[in-house]
Amino acid sequence: MKYLAAYLLLTTGGKANPSAEDVKNILKSVGAEIDEERVSSLIAALAEKDIAQLLEEGKEKMSSVPTGGAGAAAAGGAAAAAGGADAPAEQAKEEEKEESDDDMGFGLFD
């Protein structure tokens, strides 16, 4: 992921096709360990490709991936419909208890 992040940082900075050396220089500047094989693999995979187009294609693919929120709500609704009328109330109490421990005795700006 760090190799891709460095590559994207370079393209955002205006370098259309960053080289392996460019990516390594970015990573060296933050003291990251460098795996030569991963850098060369990334450069080979992205050579002469339009990053904006790849990001758009990735965004379209990610929009079709289901997230946990809808599934959890459906599961809760199914449990209530199956006769677990007390389950949502118990779940709400558990969530309330968990939330009350979040500040752990100090504020955001302490």
HELIX and SHEET records of a PDB file:
HELIX    1   1 LYS A    2  THR A   12  1                                  11    
HELIX    2   2 ALA A   20  SER A   29  1                                  10    
HELIX    3   3 GLU A   36  LEU A   46  1                                  11    
HELIX    4   4 ILE A   51  SER A   63  1                                  13    
HELIX    5   5 GLY A   68  ALA A   81  1                                  14    
HELIX    6   6 ASP A   86  SER A  100  1                                  15    
END                                                                             
